[in-house]
Amino acid sequence: MALMEFDQAPPVSMVSLALKRNRGLKPSIPRIEASLRGVVVRDLDVYQDVCGFPRRPVLPLPLPQVIAGPLHMAILGHADFPLSPMGIVHVSNGIRQERPIRADESLDMRAWVEGHRPARKGIEFDLITEARAGTDKVWSARTTILSRAVKGDGQKRERPPEPGFSAARSTAWRVPEDMGRRYGQVAGDRNPIHLYPLTAKLFGFKRHIVHGMWSLARCCAEIDDDLGEGPVELEVAFRRPVFLPSTVFFESGRAGGTLHFRLRDGRGKDHLVGSVD
């Protein structure tokens, strides 16, 4: 087991991550854990503005994952992590928040990875993240990532059935060409696929794409008034990237007591689908 403990956010070097090579799985991803103590959020209003949240003295639901981003990068860049971080794909997220987190609270963050499972076009692994205020766990998440660095098993897996809901709210957003750079500056994620068409083409994209966590955050901003004060559980699956610039279409509605939402392109194809309980 590899354990990293930090008193301040570790620096992220995209150059070192880009230069990292695949070593293969022997036999799987080992346990690698990183922690960061005493985090107090700065520039909350900047994140709220970029993602469309109202300015309130509580953390938006996805923000702790942004706080943990340097820990995730430290894990993926660790010498014991056997895969290159370049070209990995964020495929789904599960978030549980126990209660609203005040902006002035000090948080202890912990993240880890261990093991993998086969997928059709590679392998999948989970980054697990927890945030604690004192001794209380106030937030946790599972981030599922696909790596094509290892050959997949070729087996097609059935998706969960699409939720049937009537849209009670719908709106269109124009996502500007610079949103990847703007969000990357706030979140600290300056992956080349999000910055410019040329840098994205180096990694096989026709042009640059916005961060999946921006798309999720923008959706959460639309349903912010529906989240309430008690425990919240969110599940989201990322289906296809949002290229920049783009116009996208958001819908949300309830079915069976669950709030469902989705983000689509102009042809009606899903960028992401999610639900909140």
Buried (B, 14 or more C-beta within 10 A) or exposed (E): EBEBEBEEBBEBEBEEBBEBEEEEBEEEBBEBBBBBBEBEBEEBEEBBBBBBBEEEEBBBBBBBBBBBBBBBBBBBBBEEBBBBBBBBBBBBBBBBBBBBBEBEBEBBBBBBBBEBEBBEBBBBBBBBBBBBBEEEBBBBBBBBBBBBBBEBEEEEEEEEEEBEBEEEEEEEBEBEBBBBBBBBEBBBBBBBBBBBEEBBBEEEBEBBBBBBBBBBBBBBBBBBEBBEEEEBEBBBBBBEBBBBBBEBBBBBBBEEEBBBBBBBBEEEEBBBBBBBE
